[in-house]
Amino acid sequence: MWDTVALCQNAQSFVPDPIVRRIESTLHMNDVVLQIESPDPLGSMIARCAVFCQVDCCELNAFDVNAYTMLWWLHEHEQDADGARRQLDLLIERVATLAGPVRIADFCFEWQRGGECAEYLRTWREEFNRALRFGSQVTPPEQRLCEAAGRGKTEFVGEVYRIANESAGAEPSHPWSKVPERRERALCGLSALARLDSSDERIRHEVEYARRVLSEQGLSW
C-alpha cells in the first residue's frame, strides 16, 4: 500500500501550481491515486494529437506524438506556444518526484510510478521542441517522407498516414479548402502521396485516395 499521507501531501503541493486544472487524491484498490488534469494551452495541444481514436477508448494509443501533428496546433495557437512548453516542463518536473500511482485525465491512463509518467511525457517534450524548431516554415512533404523512410518502414508508413490526414483540406467539402494557403499545402501533400508505390498494401489506400482527389479536380501528379 502506498504511503497515503505522503502522497496526499504531494498532491497538496500541486494546488497553487498553474500546471493542473484539477487535482484530487482518490482511493483506488487500496492505493491513493493522484489525478491530474492539464490546463490549457497544454491540454489543448494534447487533445489536438488524439487523431487515431477516442482517448477514453484507446488511451495512449489514441495519440500521434509527432512534431508534424503538433505543428498544426502551433499554427493555430502560435501565441500559446511558450505557455504550453512551460506547462509541459513543469508537469514533467512535478510527476517525476511522485511515488505514484499517477493518472492524467488528458490521457485516460494511469502510471504506477511518477517516473514512468515523466518518461512518457519527455517524448512529448522532444517532439514539441522539434515542432517549435520548425517554426512557421513548412517542410515539403517529399522531405518529410524521405526523413521518415530513413528511420524505418514503420516511421515511413506513419508519415504517409499523417500527410494523408493533413491533406484532407484539398477536398472541396472541407472547410480548409476555402483557405488558399491550406488548400495549396494539402494539394502538395496529395501530390507527394500520389507518386508513391500503390502496390505497397500498407499505404495503398492513401496513395489511391490522393490520386482520386487530384483526378477529380483535373490535377496531375
TIFI-579340 format. One record per residue (C-alpha): residue in three letters; x, y, z. Coordinates in Angstrom, 1 decimal, decimal comma, padded with zeros to 4 digits. Each point is the difference from the previous one (the first is absolute). Layout:
+------+--------+--------+--------+
! resn !      X !      Y !      Z !
+------+--------+--------+--------+
!  ALA !      X !      Y !      Z !
...
+------+--------+--------+--------+
# end
This chain:
+------+--------+--------+--------+
! resn !      X !      Y !      Z !
+------+--------+--------+--------+
!  MET !  000,0 !  000,0 !  000,0 !
!  TRP !  001,3 !  003,5 ! -000,9 !
!  ASP !  000,8 !  002,5 !  002,8 !
!  THR ! -003,4 !  001,8 ! -000,1 !
!  VAL !  001,1 !  002,9 !  002,2 !
!  ALA !  003,1 !  000,7 ! -002,0 !
!  LEU ! -001,8 ! -000,2 ! -003,4 !
!  CYS ! -002,8 !  002,3 !  001,2 !
!  GLN !  002,6 !  002,5 !  001,1 !
!  ASN !  001,6 ! -000,3 ! -003,5 !
!  ALA ! -003,4 !  000,6 ! -001,4 !
!  GLN ! -000,6 !  003,1 !  002,1 !
!  SER !  003,3 !  001,5 ! -001,4 !
!  PHE ! -001,6 !  000,0 ! -003,4 !
!  VAL ! -002,9 !  002,1 !  000,9 !
!  PRO !  001,4 !  003,5 ! -000,4 !
!  ASP !  002,0 ! -001,0 ! -003,1 !
!  PRO ! -001,3 !  001,1 ! -003,4 !
!  ILE !  000,8 ! -003,4 ! -001,5 !
!  VAL ! -003,2 ! -001,7 !  001,0 !
!  ARG ! -003,6 !  001,0 ! -000,5 !
!  ARG ! -001,4 ! -002,7 !  002,3 !
!  ILE !  001,8 ! -002,2 !  002,6 !
!  GLU ! -001,4 ! -002,5 !  002,4 !
!  SER !  001,1 ! -003,0 !  002,0 !
!  THR ! -002,3 ! -003,0 ! -000,2 !
!  LEU !  000,0 ! -003,4 !  001,5 !
!  HIS !  000,5 ! -002,6 ! -002,6 !
!  MET !  000,5 ! -003,7 !  000,8 !
!  ASN !  001,5 !  001,0 !  003,4 !
!  ASP !  002,3 !  002,5 ! -001,7 !
!  VAL ! -000,2 !  003,8 ! -000,1 !
!  VAL !  000,1 !  001,1 ! -003,6 !
!  LEU !  001,0 !  003,5 ! -000,9 !
!  GLN ! -002,3 !  001,3 ! -002,7 !
!  ILE !  001,3 !  002,8 ! -002,2 !
!  GLU ! -001,8 !  001,9 ! -002,8 !
!  SER !  002,2 !  002,3 ! -002,1 !
!  PRO ! -001,0 !  003,6 ! -000,6 !
!  ASP ! -000,2 !  001,8 ! -003,3 !
!  PRO !  002,0 !  000,6 ! -002,1 !
!  LEU !  001,8 ! -003,3 !  000,8 !
!  GLY ! -003,3 ! -001,8 !  000,3 !
!  SER ! -001,1 !  001,4 ! -003,4 !
!  MET !  003,2 ! -001,2 ! -001,7 !
!  ILE ! -000,3 ! -003,5 !  001,5 !
!  ALA ! -003,6 ! -000,3 ! -001,2 !
!  ARG !  001,1 !  001,1 ! -003,5 !
!  CYS !  002,3 ! -003,0 ! -000,3 !
!  ALA ! -002,8 ! -002,5 !  000,7 !
!  VAL ! -000,4 ! -000,9 ! -003,7 !
!  PHE ! -000,2 ! -003,8 !  000,0 !
!  CYS ! -002,8 ! -000,7 !  002,4 !
!  GLN ! -002,1 !  001,3 !  002,8 !
!  VAL !  002,2 !  000,4 !  003,1 !
!  ASP ! -002,4 ! -001,6 !  002,4 !
!  CYS !  000,0 ! -003,0 ! -002,3 !
!  CYS !  003,6 ! -000,4 ! -001,1 !
!  GLU !  001,9 !  001,9 !  002,7 !
!  LEU !  003,6 !  000,6 ! -001,0 !
!  ASN ! -000,5 ! -001,7 ! -003,4 !
!  ALA ! -002,4 !  002,8 ! -001,0 !
!  PHE !  002,9 !  002,5 ! -000,3 !
!  ASP !  002,3 !  000,8 ! -002,8 !
!  VAL !  003,0 !  001,3 !  002,0 !
!  ASN !  001,7 !  001,6 ! -002,9 !
!  ALA !  001,4 !  003,5 ! -000,8 !
!  TYR ! -002,0 !  000,4 ! -003,2 !
!  THR ! -003,3 ! -000,7 !  001,7 !
!  MET !  000,9 !  002,5 !  002,7 !
!  LEU !  001,0 !  002,5 ! -002,6 !
!  TRP ! -003,7 !  000,2 ! -001,1 !
!  TRP ! -000,9 !  001,1 !  003,5 !
!  LEU !  002,9 !  002,5 !  000,0 !
!  HIS ! -001,1 !  001,6 ! -003,2 !
!  GLU ! -003,4 !  000,7 !  001,7 !
!  HIS !  001,3 !  000,9 !  003,4 !
!  GLU !  003,4 !  001,7 ! -000,6 !
!  GLN ! -000,6 !  002,4 !  002,9 !
!  ASP ! -000,4 ! -003,0 !  002,4 !
!  ALA !  003,2 ! -001,9 ! -000,9 !
!  ASP !  002,2 !  001,3 !  002,8 !
!  GLY ! -002,8 ! -000,6 !  002,5 !
!  ALA ! -000,5 ! -003,6 ! -001,1 !
!  ARG !  003,7 ! -000,7 !  000,1 !
!  ARG !  000,3 !  001,4 !  003,6 !
!  GLN ! -002,9 ! -002,0 !  001,1 !
!  LEU !  001,4 ! -003,2 ! -001,4 !
!  ASP !  003,3 !  000,6 !  001,6 !
!  LEU ! -001,7 !  000,7 !  003,3 !
!  LEU ! -002,1 ! -003,1 ! -000,3 !
!  ILE !  003,0 ! -002,2 ! -000,7 !
!  GLU !  001,8 !  001,5 !  003,0 !
!  ARG ! -002,9 ! -000,6 !  002,3 !
!  VAL ! -001,0 ! -003,5 ! -000,9 !
!  ALA !  003,6 ! -001,2 ! -000,1 !
!  THR !  000,2 !  000,4 !  003,8 !
!  LEU ! -003,2 ! -001,9 !  000,8 !
!  ALA !  000,0 ! -003,6 !  001,2 !
!  GLY ! -003,3 ! -000,7 ! -001,8 !
!  PRO ! -002,4 ! -001,1 ! -001,1 !
!  VAL ! -000,6 !  003,0 ! -002,2 !
!  ARG ! -003,0 !  000,4 ! -002,4 !
!  ILE ! -000,1 !  002,8 ! -002,6 !
!  ALA ! -003,6 !  000,6 ! -001,1 !
!  ASP !  001,1 !  001,3 ! -003,4 !
!  PHE !  001,4 ! -003,4 ! -000,9 !
!  CYS ! -002,5 ! -002,2 !  001,9 !
!  PHE !  002,9 ! -001,9 !  001,2 !
!  GLU !  001,6 ! -000,9 !  003,4 !
!  TRP !  003,7 ! -000,5 !  000,6 !
!  GLN !  001,1 ! -002,0 !  003,0 !
!  ARG !  002,9 !  002,2 !  000,6 !
!  GLY !  000,5 !  003,7 ! -000,6 !
!  GLY !  003,4 ! -000,6 ! -001,6 !
!  GLU ! -001,7 ! -002,2 ! -002,7 !
!  CYS ! -002,5 !  002,9 ! -000,7 !
!  ALA !  002,8 !  002,5 ! -000,2 !
!  GLU !  001,9 ! -002,2 ! -002,5 !
!  TYR ! -003,1 ! -000,2 ! -002,3 !
!  LEU ! -000,5 !  003,8 !  000,3 !
!  ARG !  003,6 !  000,5 ! -001,1 !
!  THR ! -000,8 ! -001,5 ! -003,4 !
!  TRP ! -002,7 !  002,7 ! -000,3 !
!  ARG !  002,5 !  002,7 !  000,9 !
!  GLU !  002,6 ! -001,3 ! -002,5 !
!  GLU ! -002,6 !  000,1 ! -002,8 !
!  PHE ! -001,4 !  003,4 !  001,1 !
!  ASN !  003,4 !  001,5 !  000,0 !
!  ARG !  000,6 ! -001,4 ! -003,5 !
!  ALA ! -003,2 !  001,6 ! -001,1 !
!  LEU !  001,1 !  003,3 !  001,5 !
!  ARG !  003,2 ! -000,1 ! -002,0 !
!  PHE ! -002,0 ! -000,3 ! -003,2 !
!  GLY ! -001,7 !  003,2 !  000,9 !
!  SER ! -002,1 !  001,5 ! -002,8 !
!  GLN !  002,0 ! -001,9 ! -002,6 !
!  VAL ! -001,8 ! -002,7 ! -001,9 !
!  THR !  002,1 ! -003,1 ! -000,7 !
!  PRO ! -000,8 ! -001,4 ! -003,5 !
!  PRO ! -001,8 ! -003,3 !  000,2 !
!  GLU !  002,6 ! -001,7 ! -002,1 !
!  GLN !  002,7 !  001,0 !  002,5 !
!  ARG ! -002,2 ! -001,3 !  002,9 !
!  LEU ! -000,5 ! -003,3 ! -001,8 !
!  CYS !  003,7 ! -000,3 ! -000,7 !
!  GLU !  001,0 !  000,7 !  003,6 !
!  ALA ! -002,6 ! -002,5 !  001,3 !
!  ALA !  001,2 ! -002,7 ! -002,4 !
!  GLY !  003,4 !  000,5 !  001,5 !
!  ARG ! -001,4 ! -000,9 !  003,4 !
!  GLY ! -001,5 ! -003,3 ! -001,2 !
!  LYS ! -003,1 ! -001,3 ! -001,7 !
!  THR ! -002,3 !  000,5 !  002,9 !
!  GLU !  000,9 !  003,7 !  000,2 !
!  PHE ! -000,5 !  000,3 ! -003,7 !
!  VAL ! -003,4 ! -001,5 !  000,1 !
!  GLY ! -001,0 !  002,2 !  002,9 !
!  GLU !  001,1 !  003,1 ! -001,9 !
!  VAL ! -002,1 ! -001,1 ! -003,0 !
!  TYR ! -003,0 ! -000,2 !  002,2 !
!  ARG !  000,8 !  003,3 !  001,6 !
!  ILE !  000,3 !  001,8 ! -003,3 !
!  ALA ! -003,2 ! -001,6 ! -001,3 !
!  ASN ! -001,9 !  001,3 !  003,0 !
!  GLU !  001,5 !  003,5 ! -000,3 !
!  SER ! -000,9 !  000,0 ! -003,7 !
!  ALA ! -003,7 ! -000,4 !  000,4 !
!  GLY ! -000,2 !  003,8 ! -000,3 !
!  ALA !  000,4 ! -000,4 ! -003,7 !
!  GLU ! -003,5 ! -001,5 ! -000,3 !
!  PRO ! -002,6 !  002,7 ! -001,1 !
!  SER ! -002,3 ! -001,0 !  002,9 !
!  HIS !  002,7 !  000,6 !  002,6 !
!  PRO !  000,0 !  003,4 !  001,8 !
!  TRP !  003,7 !  000,4 ! -000,6 !
!  SER ! -000,5 ! -000,1 ! -003,7 !
!  LYS ! -001,3 !  003,6 !  000,3 !
!  VAL !  003,3 !  001,1 !  001,3 !
!  PRO !  002,5 !  000,3 ! -002,9 !
!  GLU !  003,1 ! -000,6 !  002,0 !
!  ARG ! -001,3 ! -003,1 !  001,7 !
!  ARG ! -001,5 ! -001,3 ! -003,3 !
!  GLU !  003,3 !  000,4 ! -001,8 !
!  ARG !  001,8 ! -001,8 !  002,8 !
!  ALA ! -002,5 ! -002,8 ! -000,1 !
!  LEU !  000,4 ! -000,4 ! -003,7 !
!  CYS !  003,7 ! -000,2 !  000,3 !
!  GLY ! -000,4 ! -002,8 !  002,5 !
!  LEU ! -002,4 ! -001,9 ! -002,3 !
!  SER !  002,4 !  000,4 ! -002,9 !
!  ALA !  002,8 ! -001,5 !  002,0 !
!  LEU ! -002,1 ! -002,9 !  001,1 !
!  ALA ! -001,4 ! -000,6 ! -003,5 !
!  ARG !  003,5 ! -000,7 ! -001,3 !
!  LEU !  000,7 ! -002,8 !  002,5 !
!  ASP ! -000,3 ! -003,7 ! -000,7 !
!  SER ! -003,6 ! -001,1 !  000,2 !
!  SER !  001,0 ! -003,7 !  000,0 !
!  ASP !  001,1 !  000,4 !  003,7 !
!  GLU ! -003,0 ! -001,2 !  001,8 !
!  ARG !  000,8 !  002,0 !  003,1 !
!  ILE ! -000,4 !  003,3 ! -001,9 !
!  ARG ! -002,1 ! -001,0 ! -003,0 !
!  HIS ! -003,2 !  001,6 !  001,4 !
!  GLU !  001,8 !  003,4 !  000,6 !
!  VAL !  001,6 !  000,0 ! -003,4 !
!  GLU ! -003,2 ! -000,8 ! -001,8 !
!  TYR ! -001,8 !  002,6 !  002,1 !
!  ALA !  002,5 !  002,6 ! -001,1 !
!  ARG ! -000,3 ! -000,9 ! -003,7 !
!  ARG ! -003,8 !  000,0 !  000,2 !
!  VAL ! -000,3 !  003,5 !  001,6 !
!  LEU !  002,5 !  001,5 ! -002,5 !
!  SER ! -001,6 ! -001,7 ! -003,0 !
!  GLU ! -003,5 !  001,3 !  001,1 !
!  GLN !  001,4 !  003,5 ! -000,2 !
!  GLY !  001,7 ! -000,4 ! -003,3 !
!  LEU !  003,4 !  000,1 !  001,5 !
!  SER !  003,0 ! -002,2 ! -000,8 !
!  TRP !  002,7 ! -001,3 !  002,2 !
+------+--------+--------+--------+
# end
